[in-house]
């Protein structure tokens, strides 16, 4: 069975994943734990790694069942067909997601240069640098077409 990509309403990723699981659909929402600070406290919070996206593993004939869950907007399409993510890519995400990227080093990286990610959930992927700051780097991932920001 292929993995399809669902687009969800904003901040509904975990609720959609739970709802799909209750329907018996194999759903995966990659999450990372980050430290959030409010005016009165700090707290560890689980956030979706890829905002507004949930991966579902089901047969083509059962694709309509996902719309029974509130928060599902539509499937992500690529070249007129539902986007399919390979099993190996989902397994790599699951294997490499083990918390926060706590540190990284920026070495002579400039805008427009190619950058290979060496650790974390996107380990092994290459991208093009679009912005470099003192404490962050912004990269467009070639394979996925995502723009990610890595903060220190």
Beta strands, then each sheet from edge to edge (+ up, - down):
strand 1: 3-8
strand 2: 26-28
strand 3: 31-37
strand 4: 42-48
strand 5: 53-57
strand 6: 72-75
strand 7: 77-78
strand 8: 81-82
strand 9: 84-85
strand 10: 114-116
strand 11: 126-132
strand 12: 136-141
strand 13: 147-151
sheet 1: 2+ 5- 1+ 6-
sheet 2: 2+ 5- 1+ 9-
sheet 3: 3+ 4-
sheet 4: 7+ 8-
sheet 5: 10+ 11- 12+ 13-
end
